[in-house]
Amino acid sequence: MKKIIGWLSTIILLGLLVFCYIYREQIVTFVMGNAVQYANVEVKDANEYKNDFPFKFVEETDDFHVKDRQGILNVIYTVLNNGWDEFTFYCDNNYKKCTNDLADISNDQALLSVINNMVSPYNSYEKLYITTNNYGKATVSVQKLYSNDDIKKINEKIETIKNEVINDSMSDREKINAYHDYVINNSSYDEERAVNIEKGNTESSTYNSHKANGPLLEGKALCSGYSDAMKLYLDELKIPNYKIANNNHIWNLVYIDGQWLHLDLTWDDPVTTDGSNLLLHKFFLVTTNELSELDSTNHTFEASYYPEVG
C-alpha cells in the first residue's frame, strides 16, 4: 500500500512539473500580473517648487496603479510637479492597452512638452525617459533642465530685480509689468542661436538663451528663456500660470483679474533692423481674441491642451 501511495505521489509530482513546464509562460504572466496589481509604490515628499494650482488638462494623483490613458498623464504630471528624479508606477490588470498607451505617450514629445510647461521650470525636464516591461511596471526617469547652481544664481537675480523695481504698494498687474520691462530692457533676442536651431544645430551656442539664465544673467534670450524667466517670477508671486506653446513658439498664460491672459515677452522685445532696443506692451496680458487679432499665425495653439483658455 505504501509503495502504491509512493508511486502515485511521484506520478502526481511529475505531472505537476510537466504542467508547469508546458504552461510556464501563462503561469509567469499570472503571477507577475498579480504581483504588479498589489505592488507597493514608494512616494517621496515634493520639493519646494511644486505647483498647487489645479489645472484641467492634467492633475495631481495618488493612484499609481493606472487604469486609463489619462491616469498615465496624471502620473507623469505628478512626477514632474513634485520634482522627483525617478518614479515607478504600475498598470492595473484590467487596463489591457496600458503598455501600448505608455509607448505612444513616451514618443509624443509635443504632448510631454505640454505637461512640462505646466510645472516649475526648476522641475521641468531636459530629457524624460519612460521604461516599461511586459508585466505592467513603468518607470519615469527625469533629467532636469536646471542645475542646483543655475537655481541659486537665478533666484538671487530675481530677488535683486524685485528689490530694484517692485514694492508692496503695487498691484499684481503692476508688479508683472515692472518685471516685464526690466527683463526686456536688460536682454535681447539671441538671433545667433535661433539661426543655429533653424539649421539643426541645437548644441552650439554662446549663451544659455533657451533657459532663464539667458535673459536674467547673460542678456540673451529665446522665447523659452523669456517664458521661463517670467514663469519663475509669477510662481514667486503665487499667481496661477503656465507656459503655452506650439511647434515654433512659447509664451506665458496668466490668471489675473479673474481671467486667463496671454503674456509674451519675446514679441514685446522685437528684433530691429538698426539694432535699437524697443520695449513694447502689445502682448502684455491680452485676451485670446486680442492675441488672435494681433497675430493669428505664430500664437496658434491646440485648444484641447489648454481648456482654461476657453
HELIX and SHEET records of a PDB file:
HELIX    1   1 LYS A    2  ILE A   22  1                                  21    
HELIX    2   2 ARG A   24  GLN A   37  1                                  14    
HELIX    3   3 ARG A   69  ASN A   82  1                                  14    
HELIX    4   4 CYS A   98  SER A  106  1                                   9    
HELIX    5   5 GLN A  109  ASN A  116  1                                   8    
HELIX    6   6 PRO A  121  ASN A  123  5                                   3    
HELIX    7   7 ASN A  148  VAL A  165  1                                  18    
HELIX    8   8 ASP A  172  ASN A  185  1                                  14    
HELIX    9   9 GLU A  191  GLU A  198  1                                   8    
HELIX   10  10 ASN A  213  ASN A  213  1                                   1    
HELIX   11  11 GLY A  214  GLU A  218  3                                   5    
HELIX   12  12 CYS A  223  GLU A  236  1                                  14    
HELIX   13  13 THR A  288  LEU A  294  1                                   7    
HELIX   14  14 ALA A  303  TYR A  305  5                                   3    
HELIX   15  15 PRO A  307  VAL A  309  5                                   3    
SHEET    1   A 4 HIS A  65  VAL A  66  0                                        
SHEET    2   A 4 GLU A  86  CYS A  91  1                                        
SHEET    3   A 4 LYS A 137  LYS A 144 -1                                        
SHEET    4   A 4 TYR A 125  THR A 132 -1                                        
SHEET    1   B 2 SER A 188  TYR A 189  0                                        
SHEET    2   B 2 LYS A 220  ALA A 221  1                                        
SHEET    1   C 4 ASN A 241  ALA A 245  0                                        
SHEET    2   C 4 ILE A 250  ILE A 256 -1                                        
SHEET    3   C 4 GLN A 259  LEU A 263 -1                                        
SHEET    4   C 4 PHE A 284  VAL A 286 -1                                        
END                                                                             
